[in-house]
């Protein structure tokens, strides 16, 4: 008896000397032995666990899931992640023990605390996700190449437009470009085409408002020889066929008549058509982009635009803000096109600071198109290298109150410019929160803004 007691005590000592959590159960899940290390893991004394069922302990929330039934079922080594009542994560391994008759009699499990490892894994996963997001954003910014295509995006509003355009460019989804006349819908459409997988294909622009209704079908779908009086003897390929493998841009889509809307809808849905006077069904592979300055939702309500065509086109709408709502783009746009037209016409020109401030305050009802036309006109007509206020068209100068007019004979030009500058600063002060934002919008340094505000006593 003394020898047996000595062996048993030795086994217990060995068991409790282990730093890992060791737990032995029978095939009914009753705990027979546990190591002392188990106490710190499950917050239970080892003598409180012995004789208890692992099924009961799971119900009490001591640990979950339990390993015993899995080992009994599979009769092989099983490993899983277990959660304790403290929220710790344990990597638990269960090993079946068989007697001399190959019957399963015990399940021995041991565990390692892997809470920190799992937290580290989650942290690394989060870091990888963040790096992937940043990488994607950097790639997008590299691909935007705003200035190379005359796409100036200093303002937050325009950056969002171009980022969305970049996202949809990669997918052959229908895009509807919305915005006032002159905001640059055609430029955005070309931008999407250039960044898409169809960039090597044609970009075919169809101005739906410029083609007479009676000629639209023949121009769009083409016609066979002898289709109508005056038709070309060999027939003619339509704009739809020319878009094969590329992008078909339907500009001013809101100007289409209801009859032509039906034809366009069928063509978009089926990508098949007949030429006028033809019997051969033709198929074309293209991507549709559309644009309008009209409120199509209102047009649908008024039943002058088909709702099914509207929903077919309006898969991804992109609204381009007017220039007056993205004023931080005004000066960069002026500088860009000033350089462009100076090179084009071989006439080196620059804008006086007063001109920059004066034009910055304009409403630009014609948006970017109006700005481009003005800069081109100034480059061509200005007799001197420096373009001054007196070189501006009269209606730009008349847009200000009399006291800021260059025609005021009672004040010097410097006094007039100071008055204009003060108005510009007052407007910018109301629109932007910081002098840094003001400086970006006005195209001058932040210290210059600070000095000018102090000069005019603007808080």
Helices and strands as residue ranges (DSSP letters): H 2-17, E 21-26, E 31-34, H 37-42, H 46-49, H 54-59, E 63-64, H 68-74, E 78-84, E 89-98, E 104-113, H 115-144, G 147-149, H 156-169, E 175-178, H 185-194, E 203-207, H 213-221, E 222-223, E 236-237, H 239-242, E 246-251, G 253-255, H 258-270, E 272-273, E 282-283, E 286-292, H 296-301, H 307-313, E 316-319, G 323-325, H 328-345, E 350-351, H 353-360, H 367-381, E 386-387, G 389-391, H 394-397, G 402-404, H 413-431, H 435-442, H 446-456
